[in-house]
Amino acid sequence: TIYCEDKFGSLSITQTNISQQLTSFINPPTVEQIRDQNNIEYGGGAIVIQNAQRLKFEECYFIQNQGWRTGVINIQQMSKNWISLDNQQEFISDTFEIRRCVFESNFANKDKSISQISYKTDIGNDIIFDYEYSKTDILSNIIQTNSSSIIPKTGSIHKQFAMSVFDQTLNAKLTFEVAYVSLEGTNQQTNTSGQQRTPYQTIEYANFHISSSQRLLQHLYVFPGNFTENCIFIGGQNVSITGTAQGLTDPKEQFSAQLDFPGPTEIHNSILTNEDLIQVYDGAVTLHTLVIRIDNSDESFSYPFSAIAIQGSKASASIEQCAFRTVNNKLALDKDFLSLDRGGNLTIRSTSVQKIIENYRPVLYIVVSETSQVTLQYVNITSCEIFESSSGVIHLQYYTGGTVTLDQCQFRYNIVVTYNYQGYKP
């Protein structure tokens, strides 16, 4: 409908109704085609901004629009500080604002056409923000705006801003901060999806379809069972995943660190997993009473991945009463079981790590820097082996600043063989 090409100055749309526009494929691409083109794909959208200095939408209605990655607003770039050839005036400041607008029942067709969630984390039914920006820029400039489109309403190619991170700025309707997951559930979107009596079937699907932000905690309660997941991705969200404790048949909302133990609820990767199983990018995750296991029973797995990867200076993870395991405790892994990137925060309490074998990497790889706070309390690491390593089962890499505290932890029967060892390797 509206296309602003590169080096566009200012666009202001006021009191305008854009409805029932279709900007998608007649024959949509497959997962294989998307993978082959390295995720460079057509985005669609009723309003496409290639590169602009100023954007303002005020008192507009966007109703029942459909596109590929978004139905309405597709912003590719903002504020490149280019010089206008017409008046030789250099624009040095960018402005983005959405004020008193209504988004209603818009849809990104990629959500329906592509079933594998890891290939559609960049969609937003109302808006996609693909340009470089800070979170504050978006939060402060979407004002008195509402949306009734389904989740995710907003998205981005940048992982820390993908998948509903800004949905709450749209005063989101039809959203839930609590969802339940059961092997007997269904991965479908209805008015009652995710409730205790009508749960979702996978954690990945539930996480993708309920709203969250760093200021709004999203709760996922998981019934007993072995949950096979491709990838659980947490961008700038704040997500809590609680499994069912030993001796119970249902997950409970009130978690007790002293009385609840993991066992009935297990998360492990699928044969399609080709990236880290639980990924946190500048978001926050809390894991309670879960067995997190890497299924390494099939030696055909060629892509090394971590069970938990925490990245970004604003990322944090709190793990309590969990257990880290592998399916085949005689087969070595090629990547850390858990890794914390520079600048993040990590707390692990009352968690056991048992019989994990690594080829070249530590089991827990923790980078400490700046204001990082890392606490391991009542952590039990038992019978882990590192075949060829310059470090132990835990590798602490220290930069300027940051604090690491180990309190009442136990290390028993662990074996580390260095590169120079010439004898039999366990």
WOGI-V890275 format. One record per pair of residues at least 12 apart in sequence whose C-alpha atoms are under 6 Angstrom apart, sorted by the first residue. I is the first residue (numbers start at 1). GAP is how many residues later the second one is. D is the distance in whole Angstrom. If there is no record, write none. Layout:
I GAP D
I GAP D
//
This chain:
1 45 5
2 45 5
3 44 6
3 45 5
4 45 5
4 46 6
5 45 5
6 44 5
6 45 5
7 44 6
7 45 6
8 44 5
9 43 5
9 44 5
10 43 6
10 44 5
11 44 5
12 43 6
12 44 5
12 45 6
13 44 5
14 43 6
14 44 5
14 45 6
15 44 5
15 45 5
16 44 5
17 43 6
17 44 5
18 44 5
19 43 6
19 44 4
19 45 6
19 46 6
20 44 5
20 45 5
21 44 5
22 44 5
22 45 6
23 21 5
23 22 6
23 44 4
24 20 6
24 43 5
24 44 5
43 25 6
43 26 5
44 23 5
44 24 5
45 22 5
45 25 5
45 26 5
45 27 5
45 28 6
45 29 6
46 26 5
47 25 6
47 26 5
48 26 5
49 26 5
49 27 6
50 26 5
50 27 6
51 26 4
51 27 5
52 26 5
53 25 6
53 26 5
53 41 5
54 40 5
54 41 5
54 42 6
55 41 5
56 40 6
56 41 5
56 42 6
57 41 5
58 40 6
58 41 5
58 42 6
58 43 6
59 41 5
59 42 5
60 41 5
61 40 6
61 41 5
62 41 5
63 41 5
64 41 5
64 42 5
65 41 5
66 40 6
66 41 5
66 42 6
67 41 5
67 42 6
68 40 5
68 41 5
68 42 5
69 39 5
69 41 6
69 54 5
70 38 4
70 54 5
70 55 5
70 56 6
71 35 5
71 36 5
71 37 5
71 54 5
71 55 6
72 54 5
73 54 5
74 53 6
74 54 5
75 54 5
75 55 6
76 54 5
76 55 5
77 54 4
79 15 5
97 44 5
97 45 6
98 44 5
99 44 5
99 45 6
100 44 5
100 45 5
101 44 5
102 43 6
102 44 5
102 45 6
103 44 4
104 43 6
104 44 5
104 45 5
105 43 6
105 44 4
106 19 6
106 20 6
106 43 5
107 18 5
108 17 5
121 42 6
122 33 5
122 34 5
122 35 5
122 40 6
123 32 5
124 28 5
124 29 5
124 30 4
124 31 4
125 28 5
126 27 5
126 28 6
127 27 5
128 26 6
128 27 5
128 28 5
129 27 5
130 26 5
130 27 6
145 25 5
146 24 5
146 25 5
147 23 6
147 25 6
148 25 5
151 58 5
152 12 5
153 14 6
154 13 6
159 76 6
160 75 4
160 76 5
160 121 5
160 122 6
161 74 6
161 75 6
164 47 6
165 48 5
165 71 6
165 72 6
175 36 6
176 34 6
177 41 5
178 41 5
178 42 6
179 15 5
179 16 6
179 41 5
180 14 5
180 15 6
180 16 6
180 19 5
180 40 6
180 41 5
180 42 6
181 18 5
181 19 5
181 20 5
181 41 5
182 17 6
182 19 5
182 41 5
183 18 5
185 14 5
185 15 5
185 16 4
186 14 5
186 15 5
187 13 5
187 14 5
204 28 5
212 25 6
213 24 4
213 25 6
214 22 6
214 23 5
214 24 5
217 21 5
217 22 6
218 21 5
219 21 5
220 21 5
221 21 5
221 30 6
222 21 5
223 21 6
223 27 6
223 28 6
224 20 6
224 40 5
224 41 4
225 40 5
226 40 5
227 39 6
227 40 5
228 40 5
228 41 5
228 42 5
229 40 5
229 41 6
230 39 6
230 40 5
230 43 5
231 46 5
231 47 6
232 46 5
233 45 6
233 46 5
234 45 6
234 46 5
235 45 6
235 46 5
235 48 5
236 46 5
236 47 4
237 46 5
238 45 6
238 46 5
238 47 6
239 46 5
240 45 6
240 46 4
241 46 5
242 45 6
242 46 5
243 22 5
243 46 5
243 47 5
244 20 6
244 21 6
245 15 5
245 16 5
245 17 5
245 44 6
246 15 6
246 16 6
246 17 6
261 28 6
261 60 6
262 27 4
262 28 5
262 60 6
265 25 6
266 24 6
266 25 5
266 26 6
267 25 5
268 25 5
268 26 5
274 29 6
275 30 5
276 29 5
276 30 5
276 31 6
277 30 5
278 29 6
278 30 5
279 30 5
280 30 5
280 31 6
281 30 5
281 31 6
282 30 5
282 32 5
282 33 4
283 32 5
284 31 6
284 32 5
284 33 6
285 32 5
286 31 6
286 32 5
286 33 6
287 32 5
288 32 5
288 33 6
289 32 5
289 33 5
290 32 5
291 31 6
291 32 5
292 32 5
293 31 6
293 32 5
293 33 5
294 32 5
295 31 6
295 32 5
296 31 6
296 32 6
297 31 5
304 30 6
304 31 6
305 30 6
306 29 6
306 30 6
306 31 5
306 32 6
307 30 5
307 31 6
308 30 5
309 29 6
309 30 5
310 30 5
310 31 6
311 30 5
313 30 4
313 31 5
314 30 6
315 29 5
316 28 6
316 29 4
316 30 6
317 29 5
318 28 6
318 29 5
318 30 6
319 29 5
320 28 6
320 29 5
320 30 6
321 29 5
321 30 5
322 29 5
323 28 6
323 29 5
323 30 6
324 29 5
329 26 6
329 27 6
332 25 5
332 26 5
332 27 6
333 25 5
333 26 6
334 25 6
335 26 6
336 25 6
336 26 6
336 27 5
337 26 5
338 26 5
339 25 6
339 26 5
339 27 6
340 26 5
340 27 6
341 26 5
342 25 5
342 26 6
342 27 6
343 26 5
343 29 5
344 28 6
345 27 5
345 28 5
345 29 6
346 28 5
347 27 6
347 28 5
347 29 6
348 28 5
349 27 6
349 28 5
349 29 6
350 28 5
350 29 5
351 28 5
352 27 6
352 28 5
352 29 6
353 28 5
354 27 6
354 28 5
354 29 6
355 28 5
355 29 5
356 28 5
357 27 6
357 28 5
357 29 6
358 28 5
359 27 6
359 28 5
360 28 5
360 29 5
362 31 5
362 32 6
363 30 5
364 30 5
365 30 5
366 30 5
367 29 6
367 30 5
368 30 5
368 31 6
368 34 6
369 30 5
369 31 5
369 32 5
369 33 5
370 30 6
370 31 4
370 32 5
371 30 6
371 31 5
372 30 4
373 29 6
373 30 5
374 30 5
375 29 6
375 30 5
376 30 5
377 29 6
377 30 5
377 31 6
377 32 6
378 30 5
378 31 5
379 30 5
380 29 6
380 30 5
381 30 5
382 29 6
382 30 5
382 31 6
383 30 5
383 31 5
384 30 5
385 29 6
385 30 5
385 31 6
386 30 5
387 30 5
388 29 5
388 30 5
388 31 5
389 29 5
390 28 6
//
